[in-house]
Amino acid sequence: MAKQQSFVDKVKKSKPTHINVKVVRTVKTANGTYKFQERFVKLDDISKITEIK
């Protein structure tokens, strides 16, 4: 029997309910140098990006 549904069809059906955003922060160390802290945050709507702390 042939496949009824391909992987592409499965992906098209599912709609993402959230958006992944990469947040990069700078932190000044005691030596005067800067460190970068990165993390991913899941947001429901892109307009909420200003509320990230």
mmCIF file as gemmi writes it, N, C-alpha and C atoms, coordinates in Angstrom:
data_model
loop_
_atom_site.group_PDB
_atom_site.id
_atom_site.type_symbol
_atom_site.label_atom_id
_atom_site.label_alt_id
_atom_site.label_comp_id
_atom_site.label_asym_id
_atom_site.label_entity_id
_atom_site.label_seq_id
_atom_site.pdbx_PDB_ins_code
_atom_site.Cartn_x
_atom_site.Cartn_y
_atom_site.Cartn_z
_atom_site.occupancy
_atom_site.B_iso_or_equiv
_atom_site.pdbx_formal_charge
_atom_site.auth_seq_id
_atom_site.auth_asym_id
_atom_site.pdbx_PDB_model_num
ATOM 1 N N . MET Axp A 1 ? 0.829 -1.184 0 1 0 ? 1 A 1
ATOM 2 C CA . MET Axp A 1 ? 0 0 0 1 0 ? 1 A 1
ATOM 3 C C . MET Axp A 1 ? 0.877 1.252 0 1 0 ? 1 A 1
ATOM 4 N N . ALA Axp A 2 ? 0.393 2.265 -0.632 1 0 ? 2 A 1
ATOM 5 C CA . ALA Axp A 2 ? 1.119 3.523 -0.712 1 0 ? 2 A 1
ATOM 6 C C . ALA Axp A 2 ? 0.859 4.357 0.537 1 0 ? 2 A 1
ATOM 7 N N . LYS Axp A 3 ? 1.797 5.237 0.807 1 0 ? 3 A 1
ATOM 8 C CA . LYS Axp A 3 ? 1.634 6.135 1.958 1 0 ? 3 A 1
ATOM 9 C C . LYS Axp A 3 ? 0.479 7.096 1.707 1 0 ? 3 A 1
ATOM 10 N N . GLN Axp A 4 ? -0.329 7.295 2.709 1 0 ? 4 A 1
ATOM 11 C CA . GLN Axp A 4 ? -1.453 8.212 2.59 1 0 ? 4 A 1
ATOM 12 C C . GLN Axp A 4 ? -1.038 9.651 2.885 1 0 ? 4 A 1
ATOM 13 N N . GLN Axp A 5 ? -0.06 9.798 3.785 1 0 ? 5 A 1
ATOM 14 C CA . GLN Axp A 5 ? 0.319 11.131 4.244 1 0 ? 5 A 1
ATOM 15 C C . GLN Axp A 5 ? 1.838 11.205 4.322 1 0 ? 5 A 1
ATOM 16 N N . SER Axp A 6 ? 2.406 12.243 3.767 1 0 ? 6 A 1
ATOM 17 C CA . SER Axp A 6 ? 3.852 12.418 3.833 1 0 ? 6 A 1
ATOM 18 C C . SER Axp A 6 ? 4.208 13.31 5.018 1 0 ? 6 A 1
ATOM 19 N N . PHE Axp A 7 ? 5.488 13.39 5.298 1 0 ? 7 A 1
ATOM 20 C CA . PHE Axp A 7 ? 5.952 14.22 6.411 1 0 ? 7 A 1
ATOM 21 C C . PHE Axp A 7 ? 5.632 15.69 6.169 1 0 ? 7 A 1
ATOM 22 N N . VAL Axp A 8 ? 5.728 16.134 4.939 1 0 ? 8 A 1
ATOM 23 C CA . VAL Axp A 8 ? 5.439 17.53 4.601 1 0 ? 8 A 1
ATOM 24 C C . VAL Axp A 8 ? 3.974 17.847 4.894 1 0 ? 8 A 1
ATOM 25 N N . ASP Axp A 9 ? 3.087 16.918 4.608 1 0 ? 9 A 1
ATOM 26 C CA . ASP Axp A 9 ? 1.671 17.128 4.899 1 0 ? 9 A 1
ATOM 27 C C . ASP Axp A 9 ? 1.429 17.245 6.396 1 0 ? 9 A 1
ATOM 28 N N . LYS Axp A 10 ? 2.148 16.447 7.187 1 0 ? 10 A 1
ATOM 29 C CA . LYS Axp A 10 ? 1.996 16.513 8.643 1 0 ? 10 A 1
ATOM 30 C C . LYS Axp A 10 ? 2.453 17.864 9.181 1 0 ? 10 A 1
ATOM 31 N N . VAL Axp A 11 ? 3.562 18.37 8.647 1 0 ? 11 A 1
ATOM 32 C CA . VAL Axp A 11 ? 4.109 19.648 9.114 1 0 ? 11 A 1
ATOM 33 C C . VAL Axp A 11 ? 3.175 20.796 8.741 1 0 ? 11 A 1
ATOM 34 N N . LYS Axp A 12 ? 2.575 20.742 7.587 1 0 ? 12 A 1
ATOM 35 C CA . LYS Axp A 12 ? 1.675 21.808 7.158 1 0 ? 12 A 1
ATOM 36 C C . LYS Axp A 12 ? 0.434 21.894 8.037 1 0 ? 12 A 1
ATOM 37 N N . LYS Axp A 13 ? -0.018 20.771 8.56 1 0 ? 13 A 1
ATOM 38 C CA . LYS Axp A 13 ? -1.221 20.758 9.382 1 0 ? 13 A 1
ATOM 39 C C . LYS Axp A 13 ? -0.99 21.386 10.752 1 0 ? 13 A 1
ATOM 40 N N . SER Axp A 14 ? 0.172 21.17 11.324 1 0 ? 14 A 1
ATOM 41 C CA . SER Axp A 14 ? 0.421 21.69 12.666 1 0 ? 14 A 1
ATOM 42 C C . SER Axp A 14 ? 0.853 23.148 12.596 1 0 ? 14 A 1
ATOM 43 N N . LYS Axp A 15 ? 0.173 23.987 13.35 1 0 ? 15 A 1
ATOM 44 C CA . LYS Axp A 15 ? 0.518 25.403 13.413 1 0 ? 15 A 1
ATOM 45 C C . LYS Axp A 15 ? 1.209 25.664 14.744 1 0 ? 15 A 1
ATOM 46 N N . PRO Axp A 16 ? 2.321 26.382 14.731 1 0 ? 16 A 1
ATOM 47 C CA . PRO Axp A 16 ? 3.006 26.659 15.993 1 0 ? 16 A 1
ATOM 48 C C . PRO Axp A 16 ? 2.181 27.585 16.887 1 0 ? 16 A 1
ATOM 49 N N . THR Axp A 17 ? 2.134 27.265 18.158 1 0 ? 17 A 1
ATOM 50 C CA . THR Axp A 17 ? 1.375 28.085 19.099 1 0 ? 17 A 1
ATOM 51 C C . THR Axp A 17 ? 2.267 29.089 19.81 1 0 ? 17 A 1
ATOM 52 N N . HIS Axp A 18 ? 3.573 28.993 19.595 1 0 ? 18 A 1
ATOM 53 C CA . HIS Axp A 18 ? 4.495 29.913 20.247 1 0 ? 18 A 1
ATOM 54 C C . HIS Axp A 18 ? 5.638 30.251 19.293 1 0 ? 18 A 1
ATOM 55 N N . ILE Axp A 19 ? 6.399 31.267 19.676 1 0 ? 19 A 1
ATOM 56 C CA . ILE Axp A 19 ? 7.534 31.733 18.897 1 0 ? 19 A 1
ATOM 57 C C . ILE Axp A 19 ? 8.766 31.637 19.782 1 0 ? 19 A 1
ATOM 58 N N . ASN Axp A 20 ? 9.853 31.074 19.258 1 0 ? 20 A 1
ATOM 59 C CA . ASN Axp A 20 ? 11.11 31.002 19.994 1 0 ? 20 A 1
ATOM 60 C C . ASN Axp A 20 ? 11.949 32.233 19.683 1 0 ? 20 A 1
ATOM 61 N N . VAL Axp A 21 ? 12.427 32.89 20.736 1 0 ? 21 A 1
ATOM 62 C CA . VAL Axp A 21 ? 13.227 34.106 20.588 1 0 ? 21 A 1
ATOM 63 C C . VAL Axp A 21 ? 14.516 33.912 21.367 1 0 ? 21 A 1
ATOM 64 N N . LYS Axp A 22 ? 15.629 34.294 20.779 1 0 ? 22 A 1
ATOM 65 C CA . LYS Axp A 22 ? 16.92 34.208 21.456 1 0 ? 22 A 1
ATOM 66 C C . LYS Axp A 22 ? 17.198 35.554 22.115 1 0 ? 22 A 1
ATOM 67 N N . VAL Axp A 23 ? 17.417 35.534 23.435 1 0 ? 23 A 1
ATOM 68 C CA . VAL Axp A 23 ? 17.678 36.747 24.209 1 0 ? 23 A 1
ATOM 69 C C . VAL Axp A 23 ? 19.157 36.754 24.586 1 0 ? 23 A 1
ATOM 70 N N . VAL Axp A 24 ? 19.845 37.829 24.258 1 0 ? 24 A 1
ATOM 71 C CA . VAL Axp A 24 ? 21.264 37.978 24.573 1 0 ? 24 A 1
ATOM 72 C C . VAL Axp A 24 ? 21.414 39.169 25.493 1 0 ? 24 A 1
ATOM 73 N N . ARG Axp A 25 ? 22.029 38.934 26.645 1 0 ? 25 A 1
ATOM 74 C CA . ARG Axp A 25 ? 22.261 40.019 27.605 1 0 ? 25 A 1
ATOM 75 C C . ARG Axp A 25 ? 23.754 40.196 27.828 1 0 ? 25 A 1
ATOM 76 N N . THR Axp A 26 ? 24.142 41.443 28.131 1 0 ? 26 A 1
ATOM 77 C CA . THR Axp A 26 ? 25.536 41.712 28.464 1 0 ? 26 A 1
ATOM 78 C C . THR Axp A 26 ? 25.635 41.988 29.954 1 0 ? 26 A 1
ATOM 79 N N . VAL Axp A 27 ? 26.672 41.432 30.564 1 0 ? 27 A 1
ATOM 80 C CA . VAL Axp A 27 ? 26.91 41.623 31.985 1 0 ? 27 A 1
ATOM 81 C C . VAL Axp A 27 ? 28.356 42.079 32.145 1 0 ? 27 A 1
ATOM 82 N N . LYS Axp A 28 ? 28.528 43.176 32.851 1 0 ? 28 A 1
ATOM 83 C CA . LYS Axp A 28 ? 29.878 43.685 33.085 1 0 ? 28 A 1
ATOM 84 C C . LYS Axp A 28 ? 30.463 42.986 34.31 1 0 ? 28 A 1
ATOM 85 N N . THR Axp A 29 ? 31.645 42.416 34.157 1 0 ? 29 A 1
ATOM 86 C CA . THR Axp A 29 ? 32.289 41.7 35.258 1 0 ? 29 A 1
ATOM 87 C C . THR Axp A 29 ? 33.083 42.672 36.124 1 0 ? 29 A 1
ATOM 88 N N . ALA Axp A 30 ? 33.63 42.16 37.222 1 0 ? 30 A 1
ATOM 89 C CA . ALA Axp A 30 ? 34.418 42.987 38.138 1 0 ? 30 A 1
ATOM 90 C C . ALA Axp A 30 ? 35.708 43.477 37.477 1 0 ? 30 A 1
ATOM 91 N N . ASN Axp A 31 ? 36.202 42.735 36.486 1 0 ? 31 A 1
ATOM 92 C CA . ASN Axp A 31 ? 37.433 43.114 35.793 1 0 ? 31 A 1
ATOM 93 C C . ASN Axp A 31 ? 37.206 44.217 34.758 1 0 ? 31 A 1
ATOM 94 N N . GLY Axp A 32 ? 35.964 44.53 34.488 1 0 ? 32 A 1
ATOM 95 C CA . GLY Axp A 32 ? 35.658 45.548 33.494 1 0 ? 32 A 1
ATOM 96 C C . GLY Axp A 32 ? 35.377 44.98 32.116 1 0 ? 32 A 1
ATOM 97 N N . THR Axp A 33 ? 35.423 43.663 31.993 1 0 ? 33 A 1
ATOM 98 C CA . THR Axp A 33 ? 35.099 43.038 30.711 1 0 ? 33 A 1
ATOM 99 C C . THR Axp A 33 ? 33.611 42.695 30.683 1 0 ? 33 A 1
ATOM 100 N N . TYR Axp A 34 ? 33.148 42.319 29.52 1 0 ? 34 A 1
ATOM 101 C CA . TYR Axp A 34 ? 31.729 41.996 29.353 1 0 ? 34 A 1
ATOM 102 C C . TYR Axp A 34 ? 31.55 40.521 29.035 1 0 ? 34 A 1
ATOM 103 N N . LYS Axp A 35 ? 30.514 39.94 29.625 1 0 ? 35 A 1
ATOM 104 C CA . LYS Axp A 35 ? 30.129 38.565 29.326 1 0 ? 35 A 1
ATOM 105 C C . LYS Axp A 35 ? 28.769 38.614 28.645 1 0 ? 35 A 1
ATOM 106 N N . PHE Axp A 36 ? 28.536 37.66 27.774 1 0 ? 36 A 1
ATOM 107 C CA . PHE Axp A 36 ? 27.256 37.569 27.083 1 0 ? 36 A 1
ATOM 108 C C . PHE Axp A 36 ? 26.519 36.336 27.572 1 0 ? 36 A 1
ATOM 109 N N . GLN Axp A 37 ? 25.271 36.521 27.989 1 0 ? 37 A 1
ATOM 110 C CA . GLN Axp A 37 ? 24.428 35.418 28.424 1 0 ? 37 A 1
ATOM 111 C C . GLN Axp A 37 ? 23.318 35.238 27.397 1 0 ? 37 A 1
ATOM 112 N N . GLU Axp A 38 ? 23.202 34.014 26.886 1 0 ? 38 A 1
ATOM 113 C CA . GLU Axp A 38 ? 22.202 33.727 25.861 1 0 ? 38 A 1
ATOM 114 C C . GLU Axp A 38 ? 21.188 32.727 26.403 1 0 ? 38 A 1
ATOM 115 N N . ARG Axp A 39 ? 19.934 32.912 26.021 1 0 ? 39 A 1
ATOM 116 C CA . ARG Axp A 39 ? 18.891 31.938 26.359 1 0 ? 39 A 1
ATOM 117 C C . ARG Axp A 39 ? 17.76 32.065 25.362 1 0 ? 39 A 1
ATOM 118 N N . PHE Axp A 40 ? 17.003 30.99 25.231 1 0 ? 40 A 1
ATOM 119 C CA . PHE Axp A 40 ? 15.845 30.987 24.35 1 0 ? 40 A 1
ATOM 120 C C . PHE Axp A 40 ? 14.589 31.124 25.195 1 0 ? 40 A 1
ATOM 121 N N . VAL Axp A 41 ? 13.655 31.933 24.708 1 0 ? 41 A 1
ATOM 122 C CA . VAL Axp A 41 ? 12.405 32.184 25.407 1 0 ? 41 A 1
ATOM 123 C C . VAL Axp A 41 ? 11.26 31.881 24.447 1 0 ? 41 A 1
ATOM 124 N N . LYS Axp A 42 ? 10.237 31.188 24.952 1 0 ? 42 A 1
ATOM 125 C CA . LYS Axp A 42 ? 9.043 30.916 24.15 1 0 ? 42 A 1
ATOM 126 C C . LYS Axp A 42 ? 8.006 31.997 24.44 1 0 ? 42 A 1
ATOM 127 N N . LEU Axp A 43 ? 7.522 32.642 23.378 1 0 ? 43 A 1
ATOM 128 C CA . LEU Axp A 43 ? 6.51 33.686 23.509 1 0 ? 43 A 1
ATOM 129 C C . LEU Axp A 43 ? 5.257 33.282 22.745 1 0 ? 43 A 1
ATOM 130 N N . ASP Axp A 44 ? 4.103 33.672 23.268 1 0 ? 44 A 1
ATOM 131 C CA . ASP Axp A 44 ? 2.851 33.418 22.569 1 0 ? 44 A 1
ATOM 132 C C . ASP Axp A 44 ? 2.665 34.372 21.401 1 0 ? 44 A 1
ATOM 133 N N . ASP Axp A 45 ? 3.132 35.604 21.571 1 0 ? 45 A 1
ATOM 134 C CA . ASP Axp A 45 ? 2.952 36.625 20.542 1 0 ? 45 A 1
ATOM 135 C C . ASP Axp A 45 ? 4.22 37.468 20.481 1 0 ? 45 A 1
ATOM 136 N N . ILE Axp A 46 ? 4.614 37.892 19.301 1 0 ? 46 A 1
ATOM 137 C CA . ILE Axp A 46 ? 5.845 38.66 19.124 1 0 ? 46 A 1
ATOM 138 C C . ILE Axp A 46 ? 5.738 40.04 19.771 1 0 ? 46 A 1
ATOM 139 N N . SER Axp A 47 ? 4.541 40.536 20.005 1 0 ? 47 A 1
ATOM 140 C CA . SER Axp A 47 ? 4.386 41.846 20.627 1 0 ? 47 A 1
ATOM 141 C C . SER Axp A 47 ? 4.773 41.828 22.106 1 0 ? 47 A 1
ATOM 142 N N . LYS Axp A 48 ? 4.911 40.658 22.711 1 0 ? 48 A 1
ATOM 143 C CA . LYS Axp A 48 ? 5.289 40.538 24.116 1 0 ? 48 A 1
ATOM 144 C C . LYS Axp A 48 ? 6.798 40.551 24.317 1 0 ? 48 A 1
ATOM 145 N N . ILE Axp A 49 ? 7.547 40.848 23.292 1 0 ? 49 A 1
ATOM 146 C CA . ILE Axp A 49 ? 9.008 40.817 23.378 1 0 ? 49 A 1
ATOM 147 C C . ILE Axp A 49 ? 9.537 41.91 24.316 1 0 ? 49 A 1
ATOM 148 N N . THR Axp A 50 ? 8.812 42.994 24.465 1 0 ? 50 A 1
ATOM 149 C CA . THR Axp A 50 ? 9.261 44.074 25.334 1 0 ? 50 A 1
ATOM 150 C C . THR Axp A 50 ? 9.069 43.728 26.816 1 0 ? 50 A 1
ATOM 151 N N . GLU Axp A 51 ? 8.304 42.668 27.121 1 0 ? 51 A 1
ATOM 152 C CA . GLU Axp A 51 ? 8.041 42.281 28.5 1 0 ? 51 A 1
ATOM 153 C C . GLU Axp A 51 ? 9.072 41.298 29.058 1 0 ? 51 A 1
ATOM 154 N N . ILE Axp A 52 ? 10.055 40.896 28.258 1 0 ? 52 A 1
ATOM 155 C CA . ILE Axp A 52 ? 11.071 39.942 28.7 1 0 ? 52 A 1
ATOM 156 C C . ILE Axp A 52 ? 12.006 40.631 29.687 1 0 ? 52 A 1
ATOM 157 N N . LYS Axp A 53 ? 12.252 39.959 30.806 1 0 ? 53 A 1
ATOM 158 C CA . LYS Axp A 53 ? 13.187 40.499 31.8 1 0 ? 53 A 1
ATOM 159 C C . LYS Axp A 53 ? 14.353 39.578 31.992 1 0 ? 53 A 1
